[in-house]
Amino acid sequence: MRRTFGLWPLVLILAGLLSGCTRQGKAAEGGEAAGPEPEQERAGELYWTESSGPEGERITDRLGNSIPLGRYRRIVVLSAGAVETLYLIGAQEAILAIPQYREPVWPEEQTVLLPTVGSQARPNREVIVSLEPDLIIGNTMTGSVVEEFSRRRYPAIVHGAYNMEDIFNSALLMGRLTGREEESQSLVAEKRAKLAAIRAELGEQPLRLKGAFLYAANPIMAFSGATLAGEILRILGTTNIAEDLDAAQPILSPEYLLASNPDFLFGALSLTDPAEVLAADPAIPQTRAGRKMHIRIVPSALFLRSSPRMVENLLELFEEVKSFSSEE
């Protein structure tokens, strides 16, 4: 029996992975402005939970969608991070279809050949139903779609992460859901080893640099330590100038920027040009980051996806920040 769905409001969460947990409070010199939707790191909380009951083992996401823990072979994947993860563990044969993404999804030469189910923002529910999937994996942008399918008793779950450890846990879960447990374990071990190599190098030669991840220029807005972006800066061995500010997305005033004097600035999301960052506030050219043009734009898609490939992006950023240090 075909099941139809009405029109849905568009859930637009541009900063799915980068934005932080729901700290409340006054931002640096000006309060917390409206920013990306809080979606990230929560102390002691995982994105997925596992439970056992009379019906067997189940996996539940943070929105309350629950599926039996078992092997799935016909999956509609609405999450780019999940698509990449399934390819990384060799489970791509389980992918029935994906949405049309604004940016390429790795491995592009293969994902462009997959059937599509509408746009990322508006997946076509009728097409999804016609494919007869045994599982639907969404993301935060398609969370309402996943919830609707779940209410209609389709196995459906949201793929996401609060932090780097959760990305690894999600990869392991993808392995369990597709019969690729060994492959997912090998993948996670490989990525952990690369992060361990960064820690070892920093132990021998610390980087005494400080910077920030910015996502808006007018006003200057950054990610605090309670975000995945903040965790990335910690992994890189650098100090986040917004680390301890009492807001997930604080505004950085000119006075705060001058007092903090960052060595570098990374831009993402709405920021697309280093010149835009440099011209955003008269204080920036007076900082070390501005004087030395240590301003880089980081492609947002690389960090908005809950994919273990993020580790490779971290390695690239690590080389970048080391080059800043060598210029000191």
C-alpha positions as CSV (number, residue, x, y, z in Angstrom):
1,M,0.0,0.0,0.0
2,R,1.4,3.3,-1.0
3,R,1.7,5.9,1.7
4,T,1.6,9.6,0.8
5,F,2.7,12.6,2.7
6,G,1.8,16.3,2.7
7,L,4.1,19.2,2.2
8,W,6.6,19.9,4.9
9,P,8.3,23.0,6.2
10,L,11.9,23.3,5.2
11,V,14.2,22.6,8.2
12,L,17.3,24.6,7.3
13,I,20.2,24.0,9.7
14,L,23.2,25.4,7.9
15,A,25.7,24.6,10.7
16,G,24.6,21.0,11.5
17,L,28.1,19.9,12.6
18,L,29.9,23.1,13.4
19,S,27.4,24.7,15.7
20,G,27.7,24.2,19.4
21,C,25.7,23.0,22.4
22,T,23.1,25.1,24.1
23,R,25.2,27.2,26.4
24,Q,23.4,30.4,27.4
25,G,24.9,33.6,28.6
26,K,26.5,36.8,27.6
27,A,28.9,36.8,24.6
28,A,32.1,38.6,24.4
29,E,31.4,42.4,24.5
30,G,27.9,42.2,23.0
31,G,25.9,39.2,23.7
32,E,24.9,36.2,21.5
33,A,23.3,36.9,18.2
34,A,21.1,34.6,16.3
35,G,23.4,32.0,14.7
36,P,23.5,28.4,13.5
37,E,21.2,25.9,15.1
38,P,22.8,24.3,18.2
39,E,23.5,20.7,17.3
40,Q,26.7,19.7,18.8
41,E,28.8,18.6,21.7
42,R,26.9,17.8,24.9
43,A,28.9,16.5,27.8
44,G,28.3,12.9,28.6
45,E,25.8,12.5,25.8
46,L,26.0,10.5,22.6
47,Y,24.0,11.0,19.4
48,W,23.0,7.4,19.3
49,T,21.8,5.2,22.2
50,E,21.5,1.4,22.2
51,S,19.0,-0.5,24.3
52,S,17.7,-4.0,24.7
53,G,14.1,-5.1,25.4
54,P,11.5,-7.7,24.6
55,E,11.7,-6.9,20.9
56,G,15.5,-7.2,20.8
57,E,18.3,-4.6,20.5
58,R,17.3,-1.1,19.2
59,I,19.2,2.0,18.2
60,T,17.6,5.4,19.0
61,D,18.7,8.8,17.7
62,R,18.5,12.1,19.7
63,L,15.1,12.9,18.2
64,G,13.7,9.6,19.5
65,N,13.5,7.7,16.2
66,S,14.2,4.1,16.9
67,I,15.1,1.1,14.7
68,P,15.9,-2.5,15.3
69,L,19.6,-3.3,15.4
70,G,20.1,-5.6,12.4
71,R,21.4,-5.8,8.8
72,Y,19.8,-3.5,6.2
73,R,20.3,-3.9,2.5
74,R,18.0,-1.3,0.8
75,I,18.8,2.1,2.3
76,V,17.7,5.6,1.1
77,V,20.5,7.8,2.5
78,L,19.6,11.5,2.9
79,S,22.8,12.3,4.9
80,A,26.0,13.1,2.9
81,G,28.1,12.0,5.9
82,A,26.4,8.6,6.0
83,V,26.9,8.3,2.2
84,E,30.6,8.9,2.6
85,T,30.8,6.5,5.5
86,L,29.1,3.7,3.7
87,Y,31.5,4.0,0.8
88,L,34.5,4.1,3.3
89,I,33.4,0.8,4.7
90,G,32.5,-0.8,1.4
91,A,28.8,-0.9,2.0
92,Q,27.8,1.2,-1.0
93,E,25.8,-1.7,-2.5
94,A,23.2,-1.1,0.2
95,I,22.5,2.5,-1.0
96,L,19.3,2.7,-3.0
97,A,19.3,6.4,-3.6
98,I,20.4,9.8,-2.3
99,P,19.2,13.4,-2.7
100,Q,20.7,15.9,-5.0
101,Y,23.3,17.8,-3.0
102,R,24.5,21.3,-3.7
103,E,28.1,20.2,-3.3
104,P,29.8,17.0,-4.5
105,V,29.7,14.0,-2.2
106,W,32.7,11.7,-2.0
107,P,33.4,9.6,-4.0
108,E,31.9,12.0,-6.6
109,E,32.6,9.8,-9.6
110,Q,30.4,7.1,-8.1
111,T,27.8,9.1,-6.1
112,V,26.8,11.1,-9.2
113,L,25.6,7.8,-10.7
114,L,23.2,7.0,-7.9
115,P,19.4,7.4,-8.3
116,T,18.1,10.6,-6.6
117,V,15.0,11.3,-4.5
118,G,14.7,15.0,-5.0
119,S,16.7,17.8,-3.4
120,Q,18.5,17.6,-0.1
121,A,16.1,20.2,1.4
122,R,13.0,18.6,-0.1
123,P,13.3,14.9,-0.6
124,N,10.5,13.3,-2.6
125,R,8.6,11.1,-0.2
126,E,6.6,9.3,-3.0
127,V,9.8,8.4,-4.7
128,I,11.3,7.1,-1.5
129,V,8.3,5.0,-0.8
130,S,8.3,3.6,-4.3
131,L,11.9,2.3,-3.8
132,E,10.7,0.1,-0.9
133,P,13.6,0.8,1.4
134,D,14.2,-1.2,4.5
135,L,15.9,1.8,6.1
136,I,15.9,5.6,5.7
137,I,18.9,7.5,7.1
138,G,18.5,11.3,7.3
139,N,20.4,14.2,8.8
140,T,19.4,17.2,10.8
141,M,18.1,19.0,7.7
142,T,15.8,16.2,7.0
143,G,15.0,15.4,10.6
144,S,11.2,16.1,10.2
145,V,11.1,13.8,7.2
146,V,12.7,11.0,9.2
147,E,10.3,11.6,12.0
148,E,7.3,11.3,9.7
149,F,8.5,8.1,8.1
150,S,9.2,6.7,11.6
151,R,5.7,7.5,12.7
152,R,4.4,5.7,9.6
153,R,6.4,2.7,10.8
154,Y,9.2,2.9,8.2
155,P,12.6,2.2,9.8
156,A,14.1,5.6,9.8
157,I,16.8,7.3,11.8
158,V,18.8,10.6,11.8
159,H,22.6,10.3,11.2
160,G,24.6,12.9,13.1
161,A,27.3,13.6,15.6
162,Y,27.9,15.8,18.6
163,N,31.7,15.5,18.5
164,M,34.6,13.7,16.9
165,E,34.2,10.6,19.0
166,D,30.6,10.4,18.0
167,I,31.6,10.5,14.3
168,F,33.7,7.3,15.0
169,N,30.8,5.8,16.9
170,S,28.5,6.5,14.0
171,A,30.9,4.9,11.6
172,L,30.9,1.8,13.8
173,L,27.1,1.8,13.8
174,M,27.0,2.0,10.0
175,G,29.1,-1.1,10.0
176,R,26.7,-2.9,12.3
177,L,23.7,-1.9,10.2
178,T,25.2,-3.2,6.9
179,G,27.2,-6.2,7.9
180,R,30.5,-4.4,7.6
181,E,31.6,-4.4,11.2
182,E,35.2,-5.4,10.6
183,E,35.6,-2.8,7.9
184,S,34.2,-0.1,10.1
185,Q,36.4,-1.1,13.0
186,S,39.5,-0.9,10.7
187,L,38.4,2.5,9.4
188,V,38.0,3.9,12.9
189,A,41.3,2.5,14.0
190,E,43.0,4.1,11.0
191,K,41.5,7.5,11.7
192,R,42.3,7.3,15.4
193,A,45.9,6.5,14.6
194,K,46.1,9.6,12.5
195,L,44.7,11.8,15.3
196,A,47.2,10.1,17.7
197,A,50.0,11.0,15.3
198,I,48.9,14.7,15.6
199,R,48.9,14.5,19.4
200,A,52.4,12.9,19.4
201,E,53.8,15.6,17.1
202,L,52.3,18.3,19.3
203,G,53.8,16.6,22.3
204,E,57.3,17.0,20.8
205,Q,56.7,20.4,19.3
206,P,53.7,22.3,20.7
207,L,52.1,25.0,18.6
208,R,51.7,28.1,20.7
209,L,49.2,29.7,18.4
210,K,45.7,31.1,19.0
211,G,42.9,31.6,16.6
212,A,39.2,31.2,15.9
213,F,36.7,29.7,13.6
214,L,34.4,32.5,12.3
215,Y,31.1,32.0,10.5
216,A,29.9,35.6,10.0
217,A,31.6,38.9,9.4
218,N,29.0,41.5,10.3
219,P,29.2,41.3,13.2
220,I,32.2,39.1,13.8
221,M,30.8,35.8,15.1
222,A,32.9,32.8,16.2
223,F,32.4,29.3,17.5
224,S,33.1,28.7,21.2
225,G,34.8,25.7,22.7
226,A,31.4,24.0,23.1
227,T,31.3,23.2,19.4
228,L,32.8,20.8,17.0
229,A,34.8,23.7,15.5
230,G,36.1,24.3,19.0
231,E,37.1,20.7,19.3
232,I,38.9,20.9,16.0
233,L,41.0,23.8,17.3
234,R,41.9,21.8,20.4
235,I,42.9,18.8,18.3
236,L,45.1,21.0,16.2
237,G,46.9,22.1,19.4
238,T,45.8,25.7,19.2
239,T,44.0,28.0,21.6
240,N,40.5,29.1,20.6
241,I,40.2,32.8,21.5
242,A,36.4,32.1,21.9
243,E,37.0,28.9,24.0
244,D,35.5,30.0,27.3
245,L,33.0,32.6,26.2
246,D,29.5,32.0,27.6
247,A,27.7,31.5,24.3
248,A,27.9,28.9,21.6
249,Q,28.2,31.5,18.9
250,P,29.6,34.7,20.5
251,I,30.1,38.0,18.9
252,L,33.7,39.2,19.0
253,S,34.0,42.9,19.5
254,P,36.9,45.0,18.1
255,E,38.2,45.4,21.7
256,Y,38.1,41.6,22.2
257,L,39.9,40.9,18.9
258,L,42.6,43.4,19.7
259,A,43.1,42.1,23.2
260,S,43.1,38.4,22.0
261,N,45.4,39.2,19.0
262,P,44.8,35.9,17.2
263,D,47.6,34.4,15.1
264,F,45.1,33.0,12.5
265,L,41.5,33.1,11.6
266,F,39.5,30.4,9.8
267,G,36.3,31.3,8.0
268,A,33.4,29.0,7.1
269,L,29.7,28.9,6.3
270,S,28.8,32.5,5.0
271,L,32.4,33.5,4.7
272,T,33.9,32.8,1.3
273,D,36.8,35.2,0.9
274,P,39.7,36.1,3.2
275,A,39.4,39.7,2.0
276,E,35.9,39.7,3.3
277,V,37.1,38.7,6.7
278,L,40.0,41.2,6.7
279,A,37.6,44.1,5.8
280,A,34.9,43.0,8.3
281,D,36.3,45.0,11.2
282,P,39.1,47.6,11.5
283,A,40.5,45.6,14.3
284,I,41.3,42.5,12.2
285,P,44.2,44.1,10.2
286,Q,45.8,45.1,13.5
287,T,45.9,41.5,14.7
288,R,48.8,39.1,13.9
289,A,46.3,37.1,11.7
290,G,45.5,40.3,9.7
291,R,49.0,41.6,9.5
292,K,50.4,38.3,8.2
293,M,47.2,37.4,6.3
294,H,46.9,34.2,8.2
295,I,43.2,34.1,7.2
296,R,41.9,31.0,5.4
297,I,38.4,29.9,4.2
298,V,37.6,26.4,5.1
299,P,35.0,24.7,2.8
300,S,32.0,24.2,5.1
301,A,30.9,20.9,3.6
302,L,34.2,19.4,4.8
303,F,33.0,20.0,8.4
304,L,29.3,19.9,8.1
305,R,29.3,16.1,7.3
306,S,29.4,13.5,10.1
307,S,32.0,11.5,8.2
308,P,35.4,10.0,9.2
309,R,36.9,11.8,6.2
310,M,36.9,14.8,8.4
311,V,40.2,13.4,9.8
312,E,41.9,14.1,6.4
313,N,40.6,17.6,6.5
314,L,42.1,18.0,10.0
315,L,45.5,16.8,8.7
316,E,45.3,19.5,6.0
317,L,44.5,22.2,8.6
318,F,47.3,20.9,10.8
319,E,49.8,21.5,8.0
320,E,48.3,25.0,7.6
321,V,48.6,26.0,11.2
322,K,52.2,24.6,11.3
323,S,53.0,26.9,8.4
324,F,51.7,29.8,10.5
325,S,54.0,28.8,13.3
326,S,57.1,28.6,11.0
327,E,56.5,32.2,10.0
328,E,56.7,33.5,13.5
